[in-house]
Amino acid sequence: MLTQKKFNRQWQKLKNKIARQEFDKNMNKQLAMRVAFVDYFI
């Protein structure tokens, strides 16, 4: 039986993990766009 406290901690960890993955994805997208932009103009 998972206690509420334990569950909350696991849930927080999971949310942080997902948030980090989303952040990385967005950063990679921005980076790719910037590189394409630079390539286009140079």
C-alpha positions as CSV (number, residue, x, y, z in Angstrom):
1,M,0.0,0.0,0.0
2,L,1.4,3.3,-1.1
3,T,1.1,6.1,1.4
4,Q,-0.2,9.5,0.2
5,K,3.2,11.1,1.1
6,K,5.1,8.5,-0.9
7,F,2.7,8.8,-3.8
8,N,3.1,12.6,-3.8
9,R,6.9,12.4,-3.9
10,Q,6.8,9.9,-6.8
11,W,4.3,12.1,-8.6
12,Q,6.4,15.2,-8.1
13,K,9.5,13.3,-9.5
14,L,7.5,12.1,-12.5
15,K,6.2,15.6,-13.2
16,N,9.7,17.0,-13.0
17,K,11.0,14.4,-15.3
18,I,8.3,15.1,-17.9
19,A,8.8,18.9,-17.5
20,R,12.5,18.5,-18.1
21,Q,11.9,16.3,-21.2
22,E,9.5,18.9,-22.6
23,F,12.0,21.7,-21.9
24,D,14.7,19.7,-23.7
25,K,12.5,19.1,-26.7
26,N,11.6,22.8,-26.9
27,M,15.3,23.8,-26.6
28,N,16.2,21.4,-29.3
29,K,13.5,22.8,-31.6
30,Q,14.6,26.4,-31.0
31,L,18.2,25.4,-31.6
32,A,17.3,23.7,-34.8
33,M,15.3,26.7,-36.0
34,R,18.1,29.1,-35.1
35,V,20.7,26.9,-37.0
36,A,18.4,26.8,-40.0
37,F,17.9,30.5,-39.8
38,V,21.6,31.2,-39.7
39,D,22.3,28.7,-42.5
40,Y,19.7,30.4,-44.6
41,F,21.2,33.9,-44.3
42,I,24.9,33.0,-44.5
